[in-house]
């Protein structure tokens, strides 16, 4: 599946072939990860198996190209969880970490939403307070276009192609 991406010449773009989204077919992937990737639009799901197409590329080059591809998807209007899609972190491990309380004495010190790729970062994490900065609000309604945090595989329903009316 082609995606426009950066080249070494800033006035040009290249087509990156992400290939088909194979992760949803991998029987060895944890069930949560399978559900997560199946819930994404195909072009986003293809990021699970991101490759520059050049076997000689070093990990830093691949990571930079992956980030550029994720940013391009976000700029096209796709909801991009930066840690999972942009950085390539595992969906279950990422969500499970976000669901853990950051402060053992505060049951509301876990993430319930995180900013998507093009949103500003949260200045103060859950359960913390810094004078002069807004506290993290874990309660719905969450900010528009933010990423809902859940470690429940059933939350991630299979992607349905939108129908036109």
N, C-alpha and C positions, 0 to 999 in steps of 0.2 A: 504494500500500500504506500504510494509515494507521499512524501511530505516535503514541503519547501524548508530548506535549512541553510545555515551560514556556510560560507566558503572562506578561504584566506583573503579573498578580494572583497572588501566591504561593499563594492558596487554591484556585486553579483550574488546570486543565490544558487544553491545546488538542490537537486532532488535526492532525498534520502529514502531508500526503499526499506521500510520497516518490516515488510513481510506480513503474512497473515497473523492474527492474534492467536498464537498456539497455546498460550498458557491455560486457557480454559479446557484444553484437551489433554493436559498433562496429568495422568492418574496419580503421580507422586506428589503433586502440590497439595498442601493442606486444604481441607474443604473450605475454610474461610477465604483463603487466597483465590481459590477457584470461583467462589461466589463474587468476591470483590471484582476480579477482572471481567467476569461475565456481566457485571452490572454497568460496565463502562461502554461508551460508544466504541465501535470497532477501531476507529483511528486512535483513540486513547488506549484501548486495550492492547493495541500493537506495541505500545511502549514497554510492555512487560519484557519483550524480547528485543529491545532496541539494539541496533548494530549500525555502524557507519558503513558497513559493506566492505570495509578494507581490513583484512585479517592482520595487517601489519600495524594498525593503529594502536598506540599505547593507551593504557587505562585513562590517563588524563585527557587525551584527545576525545576518547569515547564519552567520558563524563561531560565534557564541555559541549559536545554535539548533542548529547541527550538533553542537557539543560536548555540548549537553544531550541530543540524540537518541542520540548514541553512548553516553553515560553510562547513559541509560535502557535501551538494549540490553544493556549490560554487567550492569546490575542485574537484568535478566530472565534472565541466565545465558549470554548469548552471549559468546564469546571475542573481545574487541575489541583490535586493535592500535591503540593510541591515535594514533600518528603518522599512520597511513594512514586509519583510519576516523574518528577524532575530529578530526584536524587537516586531513584531506583531501590529505595528501602522496601523490605517485605511488608505487604499490607497488614498481616496479622500482628507481627512484632510491633509495627508502628502504632496501630490502633490500641493494642494491649498496653503499650507504654503510656499512651495518652490517657487511657482510662484509669491508670493507677493514681492514687492520691499522692500529690507532691508533698503534702504535710500530713504525717500520720495523726496529728491531733485535730485535723480539719477535714471532715467527710466531704466537703465541697471543694476540695483542692485538686480536682482532676479536670481535664479538658472535656468539654461537651461539644465544642466546635473549634476549628482552627481556620485562619485565613486561607483563602485559595491563593493561587500563584500570583495574581496581580493585585492582591489586597495588601494594605499596610500590615506589618507585623503587630502582634499584641504587645503593648509596652510593658505590661505587668501580668505575669502568669497567674493561673488560678490559685486562689488561697493566699496570695501575697497582697500587700498594700504598700504603696510608695506615695508619700505625700506629694501632691501636685500632678499625679498621673492618674488616669482613669483605671479603676479596678476592672478586672476581667469579670464579665457577667456570664455565668454558666447557664442561665435560665433562658428558655425560649421566650419570644422569638429570637432566633439567632440572626446575626447580620446577613443581609442578602448576599447570595453567592459565596457564603462561607461553606466549609466542609464540615458536615456533621460527623462527630466521632462516635463510633460504635464498634464493639468487639463481638457483636452478635452476627453470625454469618447470615441469619435469616433477614437481617436488615437490608442486605444487598440483593435486590431482586434482579433477575435477568433484564438486560437492556432491551427496550422495545423501540424499534425505529418509529419516530414520530410520523403520524399520518397527516396528510394535508386535507383540509376541509374544503 
